[in-house]
Amino acid sequence: MANFSAIVLAAGDSKRMGRPKALLEWRGKFFVEHLCENLRLAGVEDRIVVIGKDSKTILSAWKPKGEKTAVNPRPDMGQISSFRTGVEAAGDFAEGYMVCLVDQPMIKPETYKQIINLWTANKDCIVIPKYLKQVTSHKSQVTSLKSQTQFKRGHPIIIPAVYRSLCFEGPLEKGLHWVTHHQSARIAEAEVEDKNILKDFDLPEDYEQLSSKT
């Protein structure tokens, strides 16, 4: 497998959730455990978990299994600041960076592999997964399949090292959106069958729905 790093973003303050998302539990494991385990199963060797003000709380409960940790001193500067922290921790060897969200514990190892395989064949492209989502039409109950479905982009994405400088140049308020929509960026979309690339958890009620299904 090509040399690249998975950067797990877990430095958010989780104000709406009320506790660190990394330590939310599902099926007897923390979210961060599920995510890192699935990355390992997908063959990702370099895994960097970026944490913030809750670093002591997270590290007292979760024990890394080969993962590196990096602390973002200013997580209030936004998600892009955590990504930059992870990129700096990855070092110069990385050919690309996979951006993973800690509140997406259900993404399957096979999905990671599919995204990685597409990037391996297109190393100069930003790879973004997309899922064919069913949508409800409010105009008519009898509509074509085309009008009832649409692709939606999700995470994780892979950003090639060739765009590393862009990740440090863009305005903080624009985040990675500035990078993925930059005029110089080449995009390759991975059509996946894993709807979990679209699902994250921001509110307690979101997490309660997940807990009720386990």
C-alpha positions in Angstrom: 0.0 0.0 0.0 1.2 3.5 -0.7 2.6 5.6 2.1 -0.2 7.8 3.4 -1.6 8.8 6.8 -5.1 8.6 8.2 -5.9 11.7 10.3 -8.7 11.1 12.7 -10.3 14.5 13.8 -11.3 14.2 17.4 -10.4 17.7 18.8 -13.8 19.3 18.6 -15.3 20.7 21.8 -18.6 18.6 21.3 -20.7 21.4 22.9 -23.9 20.1 21.4 -23.2 16.5 22.4 -22.1 17.5 25.9 -19.1 15.1 26.0 -16.2 14.0 23.9 -17.5 12.2 20.8 -14.4 10.0 20.8 -15.6 8.4 24.0 -19.2 7.8 23.0 -19.8 4.0 23.1 -21.3 1.7 20.6 -21.3 -2.1 20.8 -19.0 -2.1 23.8 -16.3 0.1 22.3 -15.6 3.8 22.1 -16.2 5.5 18.8 -12.4 6.2 18.4 -11.8 2.4 19.0 -14.2 1.4 16.3 -12.8 3.8 13.8 -9.2 3.0 14.4 -9.9 -0.7 14.3 -11.6 -0.5 11.0 -8.7 1.5 9.6 -6.3 -1.2 10.8 -8.5 -3.9 9.1 -8.3 -1.8 5.9 -4.5 -2.0 6.1 -3.9 1.6 7.1 -0.6 1.6 9.1 -0.1 5.3 9.9 -3.0 6.4 12.0 -3.0 9.8 13.7 -5.7 10.8 16.2 -5.9 14.6 16.7 -7.3 15.6 20.1 -7.9 18.9 21.8 -8.9 20.3 25.2 -10.3 16.9 26.2 -7.0 15.1 25.5 -6.4 14.1 29.1 -9.9 12.7 29.5 -9.7 10.8 26.2 -6.3 9.3 26.9 -7.2 8.3 30.4 -10.0 6.2 28.9 -8.8 5.1 25.5 -5.5 3.2 25.0 -4.1 3.6 21.5 -3.1 0.4 19.7 -0.4 1.7 17.4 -2.1 5.0 16.8 -0.1 8.3 17.2 -1.8 11.1 19.0 -1.4 14.8 18.3 -2.8 17.7 20.4 -4.3 20.7 18.6 -3.5 23.6 20.9 -6.2 25.8 19.2 -9.2 23.6 18.3 -11.3 26.7 18.5 -9.8 27.7 15.2 -11.9 25.1 13.4 -11.6 21.6 11.9 -9.0 22.7 9.4 -6.7 23.5 12.3 -6.9 20.0 13.6 -6.3 18.6 10.1 -3.2 20.8 9.9 -2.0 19.4 13.2 -2.4 15.9 11.9 -0.5 16.7 8.7 2.4 18.1 10.6 2.5 15.0 12.8 2.5 12.8 9.7 5.9 14.0 8.6 7.3 14.3 5.1 6.9 10.7 4.0 3.1 10.8 3.4 1.9 10.8 -0.2 -1.6 11.6 1.0 -3.8 12.2 4.0 -7.2 10.5 4.7 -9.5 12.8 6.6 -11.6 10.8 9.1 -14.2 12.1 11.5 -14.3 10.4 14.9 -18.1 10.4 15.0 -18.3 8.0 12.0 -17.6 4.7 13.8 -19.7 2.6 11.5 -17.8 3.0 8.2 -16.8 -0.5 7.0 -13.2 -1.5 6.4 -14.2 -2.5 2.9 -15.3 1.1 2.3 -12.0 2.5 3.4 -10.3 0.0 1.0 -12.4 1.1 -1.9 -11.6 4.7 -1.3 -7.9 4.0 -0.9 -7.8 1.8 -4.0 -9.3 4.7 -6.1 -6.7 7.1 -4.7 -3.9 4.7 -5.3 -4.8 4.7 -9.0 -5.3 8.5 -9.0 -2.6 9.9 -6.7 -2.9 13.4 -8.0 -6.6 13.6 -7.2 -8.6 14.4 -4.1 -10.8 11.3 -3.6 -14.3 11.9 -2.2 -16.8 9.1 -1.5 -20.4 9.5 -2.6 -23.5 7.4 -1.8 -26.7 7.1 -3.8 -29.3 8.3 -1.4 -33.1 7.9 -1.7 -34.9 11.2 -1.5 -38.6 12.0 -1.0 -40.4 14.0 -3.7 -43.0 16.4 -2.4 -44.5 17.0 -5.8 -45.8 13.6 -6.7 -45.8 10.1 -5.4 -45.3 8.8 -9.0 -41.9 10.0 -10.1 -39.0 8.5 -12.0 -36.1 6.7 -10.2 -33.8 9.4 -11.4 -35.8 12.1 -9.6 -36.1 10.1 -6.4 -32.4 9.5 -5.9 -29.3 11.7 -5.7 -25.6 11.2 -4.9 -24.4 12.8 -1.7 -20.7 13.2 -0.8 -19.4 12.2 2.6 -16.2 11.2 4.5 -13.5 10.1 4.6 -11.8 12.0 1.8 -8.1 11.6 0.8 -6.1 14.7 0.0 -2.8 14.0 -1.9 0.4 15.6 -0.6 0.6 17.6 -3.8 -2.2 19.8 -2.2 -0.5 20.0 1.1 0.4 23.7 0.7 -3.3 24.5 -0.1 -4.3 23.0 3.2 -2.2 25.6 5.0 -3.1 28.6 2.8 -6.8 28.7 2.9 -8.9 30.9 5.3 -9.8 29.1 8.5 -13.5 29.8 8.1 -13.6 28.0 4.7 -12.0 24.9 6.1 -11.3 22.0 3.8 -14.1 23.1 1.5 -11.6 25.7 0.2 -9.2 23.0 -0.7 -11.7 20.6 -2.3 -13.2 23.5 -4.4 -9.9 25.1 -5.3 -9.6 25.7 -9.0 -6.4 23.7 -9.1 -7.9 20.7 -7.4 -8.6 17.5 -9.3 -11.4 15.4 -7.9 -12.1 11.7 -8.2 -15.4 10.4 -6.8 -15.7 6.9 -5.3 -19.2 5.6 -5.5 -19.7 3.4 -2.4 -22.6 1.4 -1.0 -21.9 2.4 2.6 -24.4 5.0 3.7 -22.4 5.5 6.9 -20.1 7.9 5.0 -23.0 10.4 5.4 -23.8 9.7 9.1 -22.2 11.6 12.0 -23.4 12.5 15.4 -23.8 16.0 16.6 -26.7 15.9 19.1 -27.6 13.7 22.0 -30.7 12.6 20.2 -28.6 11.4 17.3 -26.6 9.2 19.6 -29.7 8.0 21.4 -31.1 6.7 18.0 -27.9 4.8 17.5 -27.9 3.3 21.0 -31.5 2.2 20.5 -30.5 0.1 17.5 -27.8 -1.9 19.3 
